[in-house]
Amino acid sequence: MEKSKLIVIAIGGNSLIEDSKNVTVKAQYEAARKTAVHIVRLVEAGHRVVIAHGNGPQVGFVLLRAEYAKSILHTVPLDMCVADTQGAIGYQLQMALHNEFVKAKLNQQIATVVTQVEVDPRDPSFQNPTKPIGSFMTEEDASQHRLQDGWDVVEDSGRGYRRVVPSPKPLAIVELETVKTLVSNDVLVIAAGGGGIPVKKLPDGSYEGLEAVIDKDLAAALMAKELRADLFVISTAVEKVCLNYGQPNQKRLDTIDLAQCQRYVDEGHFAPGSMLPKIQAMMDFVKTTGNVGLITNPENIYGALYEDKGTKIVL
């Protein structure tokens, strides 16, 4: 590939949890470091990078701490949960990247931007919340939260009760110009973490936070489009996108165009809570920009550009 490509990479929040039985801060840093190694290789090859990341498990941890401390401390609104995890995960990624750049003898500046993302308060998801967050609850605890806190709570497949919240479509990256300025000055930027902090714009132009979460892949795709990125990469749990995933007739996909993507979506190959939003985000980016999208796992981010790893989505 040519040098000086602008690459937006969306890292899954679950990719920072390598072992569900070991979710310490130290373990999450080590997972961030492993991903950083491959991103540093892209910078070494001459590319500029912007990183977005998920935060689902980490927001769950914040909410669980708040639940245990509710008798002595205030609850934590969702917009603040996203802000908290943007800072914490951004810090881990900044340190991991810096330390890997030191090893590579590269002087690369890195910055995390606490990012607000505007959504429409009339988005249909606010009338029909479906995004599960936080830990499982008993029926008694669910009823208490429903009455006292106004939560929407649903029973989850016999495993207990969970809170569900709106997941509105991202409309605008509030700090976009800040991100552009940093990128134009060769700073590696971490932004739109967890899909961004959901805010609504008031008539006087001010913003107000909302109790919602934004899909990080859709927010990352929006940022990639607005930055006119040459390449959009979604880092997930598998090296390649598959048809009939987990079945004997599983088929790994190397390169697919938009028409093929739509056909596979219509045929129901991609799970709504996992691969489907990634495919939809990629289709949006590729259709809008005409540029290439890549889906792969962290260890093949570099190989997807140079060694035919991952799945490419093309026009």
RALIN-V22451 format. One record per pair of residues at least 24 apart in sequence whose ideal C-beta (glycine too) atoms are under 7 Angstrom apart, sorted by the first residue. I is the first residue (numbers start at 1). J is the second residue. Records with the same first field share a line. If there is no record, write none. Layout:
I: J  J
//
This chain:
1: 305
3: 46
4: 46  47  48
5: 47  230  231
6: 48  183  227  229  230
7: 42  47  49  229  230  231  233
8: 50  52  220  223  224  227  229  232
9: 39  49  51  233  235  301
10: 52  216  217  220  233  234  235
11: 35  51  53  54  235
12: 54  235  236
13: 53  54  55  56  57  58
14: 54  56  57  237
15: 235  298
16: 89
17: 57
28: 92
29: 92  96
32: 92  93  96
33: 96  100
34: 298
35: 298
36: 93  96  97  100
37: 100
38: 298  299  301  302
39: 97  301
40: 97  100  101  104
41: 302
42: 301  302
43: 106  108  188
44: 104  106
48: 183  186
49: 188
50: 179  183  189  191  223  227
51: 93  190
52: 191  192  193  216  219  220  223
53: 89  93  193  216
54: 194  216
55: 82  85  89  193  194
58: 85  88  89
59: 85  133  194
60: 133  134  135
63: 133  134
64: 134  135
77: 209  211
78: 165  211  212  213
79: 197  198  209  210
82: 194  197  213
83: 114  197
85: 193  194
86: 114  115  193  194
87: 114
89: 193
90: 190  193
93: 190
94: 190
97: 188
108: 188
109: 187  188
110: 187  188
111: 182  187  189
112: 190
113: 175  178  179  189  191
115: 173  174  175  191  192  193  196  197
116: 174  175  196  197  199  207
117: 170  173  174  192  195  196  197  198  199  214  219
118: 171  172  174  199  201
119: 168  169  170  171  198  200  210  212  214
120: 168  171
121: 200  210
123: 166  168  169
125: 166  167  168
126: 166  168
129: 164  165  166
130: 164
131: 164  165  166  167  213
132: 156  162  164
133: 163  165  213
134: 162  163
136: 160  161  162
137: 161  162
165: 211  212  213
166: 212
167: 212  213  214  215
168: 198  212  214
169: 218
170: 195  196  214  218  219  222
173: 222  223  226
174: 199  207
176: 226
179: 227
180: 227
183: 227
191: 223
192: 219  220  223
195: 219
215: 277
217: 277  278  281
218: 277  281
220: 281
221: 281  284  285
224: 285
225: 285  288  289
228: 289
229: 291
230: 291
231: 291  292  294
232: 282  285  293
233: 294  301  304
234: 278  281  282  295
235: 296  297  298  301
236: 278  295  297
237: 297
238: 297
239: 296  297  300  309  310
240: 296  310  311
241: 275  295  311
243: 269
253: 311
254: 311
255: 312  314
256: 311  313
257: 314  315
258: 283  286  287  315
261: 313
282: 313
283: 313
286: 313  314  315
290: 315
//
